[in-house]
Amino acid sequence: MQEFQVAIIGAGLGGLCLAQGLKKHGIAFAVFERDAALDSRSQGYRIRINGDGQAALRRCLPPELYALFEASCAAELNAPRALDVQLNSVARWNDAWRSEEPGAVDLKAHRHTLREVLMCGIAEHVHFDKELRGVVRHGGGSVSFDFADGSAYRADLLVGADGSNSRVAAQCFPAMRGLDADVVCIYGKADGASLAIADELRGGTSVVFDTRLAMVIDAMRFSPAGDGALSPVEDYLYWAMIGSRERLGIAAGTMSREADARRCIADVSGGWAPGLRAVFAATPPGMLTMLPVRQSPPPQPWPPGRVTVLGDAVHTMSPASGLGCNTAFLDAASLAAQLATAAGGAVTPDQAVAAYEREMRERAVAALQASARGGAQLYGGDI
């Protein structure tokens, strides 16, 4: 087997999934994360792993770790319901943009718990408090990079898995930066036990539609998993509101403070059913985040070299379709498999990276199109 060292920038879900895939194939790797620790930032939100994402995780994880992932997910309760803001049923919802096989059942993961699962067995290869500063590609088939703390490293391949504000992509592939979609998403984590919340919102998944605005509410109920290896998680009610800036009254550049988000919510939800507005009242301070939605252009080929990217670093997309994380997992599984062919000597490392990038671009185009369709359905018009 050829000796090959991969450096991954970013210990998010995509980067850790790639690390697990590389370990499974016996390829040397190191992960560098700018946060000081795995729990430096709140990761207290639900994330849905669809059939494609589950298949990618199976390819990258050993069977016992995949079983731990499944056990750590929240229980699926009632079938999804489509409602208006008075909690009446509406015939609006469908999932026609979904890319995986029909009938696939999504798994509902707690984001921080999933990161803990993906850290199992590789913690010694993950280096925290490493803020990337510069990248230099060398003609001899390697790349060097340094960090704000003064440390420097060299590897055969550098992978940017550092999210939608990727420093790797900004330096090496600046044309791939996502564009503001003029849409805002507000995420929250509420106490689902609050009796003021309508019963129909506490028993499964609800999608609430209003004019140019939609809200997803998901009950997250967990069973103990991991025999102490994973941090315990209390049950909660996840919610996300998404809509145009104009509809939400949020101007560009004014979206970082929680107070702004709560004021926006109060303005748009004043006439909603009390049992729906109670979700916001049951969301404690610090459990609410407001972010702009960005959409990347379809990735175009770039000059070959020992730097590549995956996930949101190259194809950030609207959360409306729930495809962002799942596409990152597919990228990770694809890149790990292609590098395994190079490690075995069947192809050169450059050929393996080129093959991955062809697959990634094709996959990204389909996911970006599906994301746009999902957004149009959720917040594109009247109910």
Order of alpha helices (4+ residues) and beta strands (2+ residues): beta-alpha-beta-beta-alpha-alpha-beta-beta-alpha-beta-beta-beta-beta-beta-alpha-beta-beta-beta-beta-alpha-alpha-alpha-beta-beta-alpha-alpha-alpha
